[in-house]
Amino acid sequence: MVKVALWVPLEAVPGKEAEVERFLNDGLPLVQQEAGTTAWFALRLGPSRFGIFDAFPDEASRDAHLAGKVAAALIARAPDLFVGAPPIQKIEVLAAKLP
């Protein structure tokens, strides 16, 4: 069961949309190694708008993800790929249906 999540809206720097898409796709293998990450989605919301949504069973798993490789890569690449610093929003999951 998931109880907590993260929502990270992203706006690509003009001309970097394809690079952002590749960057997000490249994050999947890293997230698959995280035992505590129950669900992870890299999303395209429009021509230059992207997002990341991930869900966790508890705070410890979410904290481990935030201290992991994907979060580190996001922060490191942010100045090159995104308009402004990505706002990493901690959210609470009220209900969910997972396989």
N, C-alpha and C positions, 0 to 999 in steps of 0.2 A: 504494500500500500504506500502511496506517496502522500506526504504531509506538507512538504515545502518545495518551492521551485525558484527559478530565476527567470526573469524576462530581460533581455538585452536588445533594445531597438538600435539599429545601426543605419547610418546614412553614408553611402559611399561617396568618396571624393569624386567629382566629375571626371569621367574617363577611366576610373578604376573599378567599374562595376564587374567586369569579367574576372579581375584579380580578386575581388572580394568573394565572388562565387567560388573560385578555386580554393581560396583560403578556408572558407566554411566547409567545403567538401573534404578538404585535407584534415579537418578536425575530427571527423568521424572515427578513424582508427584509434586516435588517442582516447576519445571518450569511451570506446568499446573496451578499453583496458581498465576502466574505473568501475569497480564492483558496486560502488554505492550510487552510481548514476542510473536511475531506473529508466528514464526516458530523456532523449535529447533530440531536438529538432533544429535544423538550420533552415531558415525560411527566406523566401523572396516575397516582399510585400508590394513591390512596384519596381519601376525602372532602376531606381537608385536606392530603394529602401529595402533593408534586410532585417532579420532578427534571429535571435537564438532563444529558444525556450527549453529548459531542462527541469526535470523533477527528481525528487529524492525522498527517501523514506524518513529522513531525520536531519537535524541541524549538522550533526557530525559529518554526514555524507556530503551535504552541501558545502560545508567548510573545506572538506578535502578536495572537492572539485575546484573551488575558488583558489586553492593553493596549488593546483595541478598544472599540467602542461598546456592545456587549452586556454585557461585564463591567462597564463603567462604570455602565450603567443598573442592573444587578443590585445593585451596591454602593450606589448612590444611593437606590434604592427599598427596600432591605432593611429599614430600620427601620419603614417603614410597612406592608410586605406580609408579612414573615416573622417567625416566632418565632425570635429569635436571629440571629446573623450566619450567612449561608450558608457551610458548610464546603466550600471548593473543593478537591477531592481530585485530585491528579495521579496517574494510573495508567498502567501499561504494558500495551499490547495484545500478547497472545501469539499470537493467530490471529484472522483476520477473513475474512468473505466479503462483498464489496460488488459492486454491479452494474458 
